[in-house]
Amino acid sequence: MQRNITIGTRESPLAMIQARHVQDLLQAAHPGLRVSLLGMTTTGDQIQNVALNKIGSKSLFTKELEVALLAERVDLIVHSLKDMPTVLPPGLCLAGVTARENPADAVLVAQRHQGTYTTLADLPAGAVVGTSSVRRMAQLRYAYPHLTFKDARGNLNTRLAKLDDPAFGYDCLILAYAGAHRLGWDDRITSVIPSETMLHAVGQGALGLECRSDDRGVRRLIRAIAHRPSEARTLTERAYMRFLEGGCSVPLGVQTTLAATANGYTLTLDACVASVRGDTVLRSQSSSDNNDDDAAMLGGSDPEASVAGQTWRALGEAVGKQLLEMGARPLLDEAKQTAVVVRTTATITTSLPT
């Protein structure tokens, strides 16, 4: 077994926390294994003044990391799974998903409003909600048409600082609960948005572990820390997004649940497609039964290619087809046409964190 491996990660505070979490999991599961971290800056990190859906790339936070992985400068990459494209470069695979945190979205109100507002429903007409997600804007415009939505870019620490500075004009931020929680900001979370109001992003709250397809040693290391229920849920969501050719420019939302049965479990996918303007939200749901034999197939090194993975893919695609039959195609096309591609040249740097 390999005794020295390197994890590639973005250099943002949250990304480093997540990479160190995987580092700890690997070293606990494989005594004697030495795991080091290599931090990098990605295109998405460098471009901070443009909305994510207008930068024009499906690999904003992954491309530079994947180049290093293919060049064998690192052995695996830790991603926030919601940032990871559903189609990977040749020679790479999603080898595992760790236990998922709560995937819902959270509300953080500005310090000057604490004690006055808690939920989005509390906010007065015209209040400014900050978010960098077209998915959030679309669904929340539908639920709260009286609110104003304003793009908020930067790493989470930067966004929180902007929230509390009245000069930026934000009354609250919408962030993934998982990210705020991992950064220790539980005291700033004033409410969690229920799924009845807004479905979360594909893969949100989970960490995806990517490695070279032919690196059997690293794939075995990863399988020891993979979380099978989280893989069932997130890979179903990824199949749904892949089928609809979605990405950061398309307002897709999902929620998956698992329920135990006598012979295995029932997996349910609830998904939506929204219009960018927020005047339409199409939503559909379907379930599939999975037996224990399917779950056992996850012992292999590529969960998306396993027997269980094929079942999850079928469910994700079935829900996608239902939404197309309901009229989702014009909404998807409109979202892609709305995104104005911004072309840029960025200088990418890497460093080894202390």
C-alpha positions in Angstrom: 0.0 0.0 0.0 1.1 3.5 -0.7 2.5 5.3 2.3 2.9 8.9 0.9 0.2 10.7 -1.0 -0.5 14.4 -1.8 -4.0 16.0 -1.8 -4.7 18.9 -4.2 -7.0 21.6 -3.0 -8.1 25.2 -3.5 -6.5 27.6 -1.1 -9.6 29.2 0.3 -10.2 28.8 4.1 -13.1 26.5 3.6 -11.3 24.4 1.0 -8.4 23.9 3.3 -10.7 22.9 6.2 -12.3 20.3 3.9 -9.0 19.0 2.6 -7.6 18.6 6.2 -10.8 16.7 7.1 -10.1 14.2 4.3 -6.5 14.1 5.4 -7.5 13.1 8.9 -10.0 10.5 7.6 -7.3 8.9 5.4 -4.7 8.8 8.2 -7.2 7.4 10.7 -8.3 4.7 8.2 -4.8 3.8 7.1 -2.3 4.0 10.0 1.2 4.8 8.8 -0.1 6.7 5.7 1.5 10.1 5.3 -0.8 12.7 3.6 0.3 16.1 2.6 -1.6 19.0 1.1 -0.9 21.2 -2.0 -2.9 24.4 -2.3 -3.7 26.0 -5.6 -5.6 29.0 -7.0 -8.3 28.3 -9.6 -9.9 30.4 -12.3 -13.0 30.7 -10.1 -10.9 32.0 -7.3 -9.2 34.6 -9.4 -12.2 36.2 -11.0 -14.1 37.8 -8.2 -16.0 40.6 -9.9 -18.2 38.6 -12.3 -21.2 36.4 -11.6 -20.4 32.7 -11.7 -22.9 32.0 -14.4 -21.3 34.6 -16.7 -17.7 33.4 -16.6 -18.4 30.7 -19.1 -16.7 27.6 -17.8 -18.0 24.3 -16.3 -14.7 23.8 -14.4 -14.2 27.1 -12.6 -13.0 25.6 -9.4 -11.5 22.3 -10.7 -9.5 22.7 -13.9 -6.2 23.7 -12.5 -6.4 21.0 -9.9 -7.2 18.4 -12.5 -4.2 19.5 -14.6 -2.0 18.8 -11.6 -3.6 15.5 -11.0 -3.1 14.3 -14.6 0.5 15.5 -14.4 0.9 13.4 -11.2 1.9 16.4 -9.0 -1.0 15.3 -6.7 -2.6 11.9 -6.1 -6.1 13.0 -5.4 -8.3 16.1 -5.2 -10.8 17.2 -2.6 -13.8 19.1 -4.1 -16.9 20.6 -2.8 -19.0 18.2 -4.8 -21.4 21.0 -6.0 -18.4 22.6 -7.8 -17.4 19.4 -9.6 -18.5 19.0 -13.2 -20.6 15.9 -14.0 -18.4 15.0 -16.9 -14.7 14.5 -16.0 -11.6 14.7 -18.1 -10.5 11.3 -19.7 -8.3 9.4 -17.2 -10.0 10.8 -14.1 -12.8 9.5 -11.9 -14.9 10.4 -8.9 -13.6 7.6 -6.6 -15.7 8.4 -3.5 -17.9 10.8 -1.6 -17.5 11.4 2.1 -20.4 11.6 4.6 -22.6 14.5 3.6 -23.3 17.5 5.8 -26.8 19.1 5.8 -27.2 20.1 2.1 -29.7 22.9 2.7 -29.1 26.6 2.2 -28.9 29.0 5.2 -29.8 32.6 5.8 -27.2 34.9 7.5 -28.5 38.4 8.3 -26.3 41.4 8.7 -25.1 42.2 12.3 -27.1 45.4 12.3 -30.3 43.4 11.7 -29.7 40.6 14.2 -32.6 40.4 16.7 -34.9 42.0 14.1 -34.9 39.6 11.1 -34.4 35.8 11.2 -35.9 34.4 8.0 -36.4 35.7 4.4 -40.1 36.1 5.2 -39.2 38.6 7.9 -37.5 41.0 5.5 -39.3 44.1 4.3 -39.9 44.8 0.6 -36.8 45.9 -1.2 -34.4 44.2 1.3 -31.2 43.1 -0.5 -30.3 39.4 -0.5 -26.8 38.5 -1.5 -26.0 35.3 -3.4 -23.7 34.2 -6.2 -26.1 31.4 -7.3 -28.5 31.7 -10.2 -30.3 28.6 -8.7 -30.9 30.5 -5.5 -32.0 33.7 -7.2 -34.4 32.0 -9.5 -36.2 30.0 -6.8 -36.2 32.8 -4.2 -37.5 35.3 -6.7 -40.5 33.0 -7.2 -41.0 32.6 -3.4 -40.2 36.2 -2.4 -40.9 38.6 -5.4 -40.8 41.6 -3.1 -37.1 41.1 -2.3 -34.1 42.4 -4.2 -31.3 40.0 -5.2 -27.7 41.1 -5.7 -24.7 39.1 -6.8 -22.2 38.4 -4.0 -18.8 37.0 -5.0 -15.6 36.2 -3.1 -14.7 33.5 -0.6 -17.0 33.1 2.3 -14.9 35.2 4.7 -15.0 38.0 2.1 -18.7 37.7 1.7 -19.4 37.8 5.4 -17.3 41.0 5.8 -19.3 42.6 2.9 -22.6 41.6 4.6 -21.6 43.4 7.8 -20.4 46.5 6.0 -23.4 48.8 5.4 -21.5 50.3 2.4 -22.2 47.1 0.4 -25.9 47.3 1.0 -26.6 43.6 1.8 -29.3 42.8 4.4 -28.6 39.1 4.4 -26.6 36.4 2.6 -27.7 33.0 1.4 -24.9 30.4 1.8 -24.7 26.6 1.9 -25.3 25.6 5.5 -22.5 23.1 5.2 -19.9 25.7 4.4 -21.0 28.1 7.1 -21.0 25.3 9.6 -17.6 24.0 8.7 -16.2 27.5 9.2 -17.7 27.6 12.7 -20.3 30.2 11.9 -23.3 28.5 13.5 -24.0 31.6 15.6 -24.4 33.6 12.4 -27.0 31.3 10.8 -30.4 32.7 11.6 -32.5 30.2 9.7 -32.3 27.2 7.3 -34.4 27.5 4.1 -36.9 24.6 3.9 -37.1 22.4 0.8 -40.7 23.5 0.3 -39.3 26.9 -0.5 -36.0 26.1 -2.3 -34.2 22.9 -3.4 -30.5 22.8 -2.9 -27.6 22.4 -5.4 -26.5 19.1 -6.8 -23.9 17.6 -4.5 -24.2 20.4 -2.0 -22.8 19.5 1.5 -20.7 16.6 0.2 -17.0 16.3 -0.6 -16.0 14.5 -3.8 -12.6 12.7 -4.0 -11.2 12.6 -7.6 -8.2 10.6 -8.7 -6.6 9.1 -11.7 -8.7 6.2 -13.0 -5.7 3.9 -13.3 -4.4 4.6 -9.8 -5.8 1.5 -8.0 -3.8 2.1 -4.9 -5.3 5.6 -4.2 -8.7 4.4 -5.2 -8.5 1.6 -2.6 -7.5 4.2 0.0 -10.5 6.4 -0.9 -13.0 3.6 -0.7 -12.2 3.1 3.0 -13.5 6.5 3.8 -16.4 6.7 1.3 -19.9 7.0 2.7 -22.4 4.8 0.8 -25.7 6.6 1.6 -24.1 10.0 0.6 -22.9 8.4 -2.7 -26.4 7.1 -3.4 -27.9 10.5 -2.9 -25.3 12.7 -4.6 -24.6 10.5 -7.6 -28.4 10.4 -8.3 -28.4 14.2 -8.3 -25.3 14.3 -10.6 -27.1 12.0 -13.0 -30.0 14.3 -13.1 -27.8 17.3 -13.8 -25.8 15.5 -16.4 -28.9 14.4 -18.3 -30.2 18.0 -18.5 -26.6 19.3 -19.3 -26.8 21.7 -16.3 -24.2 23.7 -14.6 -23.7 27.0 -12.7 -25.6 28.9 -15.4 -28.7 26.7 -15.1 -31.2 27.0 -12.1 -31.5 23.4 -11.2 -32.5 22.3 -7.6 -32.6 18.9 -6.0 -33.3 17.0 -2.8 -32.7 13.3 -2.2 -33.9 11.1 0.6 -33.2 7.5 1.7 -35.8 5.3 3.5 -35.0 1.8 4.8 -37.0 -1.1 3.5 -37.1 -4.8 4.3 -34.5 -5.7 1.5 -32.6 -2.5 1.2 -33.7 1.1 0.8 -35.9 3.4 -1.3 -34.2 6.4 -2.9 -36.3 9.4 -3.7 -35.3 12.4 -5.9 -37.2 15.6 -5.8 -35.9 18.1 -8.5 -36.8 21.4 -10.2 -36.0 23.6 -13.1 -36.7 27.3 -12.6 -36.8 30.3 -15.0 -34.0 32.8 -14.5 -36.6 35.5 -14.0 -38.1 33.5 -11.2 -41.7 33.5 -12.6 -41.8 29.7 -13.2 -40.6 26.7 -11.1 -41.2 23.2 -12.5 -40.9 20.4 -10.0 -41.0 16.6 -10.2 -40.3 13.6 -8.0 -39.7 9.9 -8.4 -38.3 6.9 -6.4 -36.5 3.7 -6.9 -36.0 0.6 -4.8 -32.4 -0.6 -4.2 -31.4 -3.8 -2.6 -28.5 -4.7 -0.4 -26.7 -6.4 -3.3 -26.6 -3.1 -5.1 -25.3 -1.3 -2.1 -22.5 -3.9 -1.7 -21.3 -3.1 -5.3 -20.0 0.2 -3.9 -17.0 -1.8 -2.6 -15.6 -1.3 -6.1 -13.4 1.5 -7.0 -15.7 3.5 -9.2 -19.2 4.1 -7.6 -20.6 5.8 -10.7 -19.8 2.7 -12.8 -21.2 0.2 -10.3 -24.5 -1.7 -10.5 -25.9 0.6 -7.9 -24.6 3.6 -9.8 -26.5 2.5 -12.8 -29.7 2.4 -10.8 -29.1 5.9 -9.4 -28.3 7.1 -12.9 -31.6 5.7 -14.2 -33.5 7.5 -11.4 -31.8 10.9 -12.1 -32.5 10.6 -15.8 -36.2 9.6 -15.2 -36.8 12.7 -13.2 -35.0 14.8 -15.9 -37.3 13.3 -18.6 -40.4 14.1 -16.5 -39.3 17.8 -16.2 -38.7 18.0 -20.0 -42.2 16.6 -20.6 -43.5 19.4 -18.2 -41.8 22.1 -20.4 -38.3 22.5 -18.9 -36.4 22.8 -22.2 -37.3 26.5 -22.9 -36.3 27.4 -19.3 -32.9 25.6 -19.7 -32.3 27.2 -23.1 -33.2 30.6 -21.8 -30.8 30.2 -18.8 -27.9 29.3 -21.1 -28.6 32.2 -23.5 -28.7 34.6 -20.6 -25.2 33.8 -19.4 -22.8 36.1 -21.2 -19.4 34.5 -21.5 -16.5 36.6 -20.0 -13.2 35.5 -21.4 -10.1 36.1 -19.3 -6.6 35.0 -18.9 -5.6 34.2 -15.3 -2.2 33.5 -13.8 -2.4 30.4 -11.7 -0.2 30.0 -8.6 0.4 27.1 -6.2 1.9 26.9 -2.8 2.4 24.4 0.0 0.5 25.6 3.1 2.0 25.4 6.5 
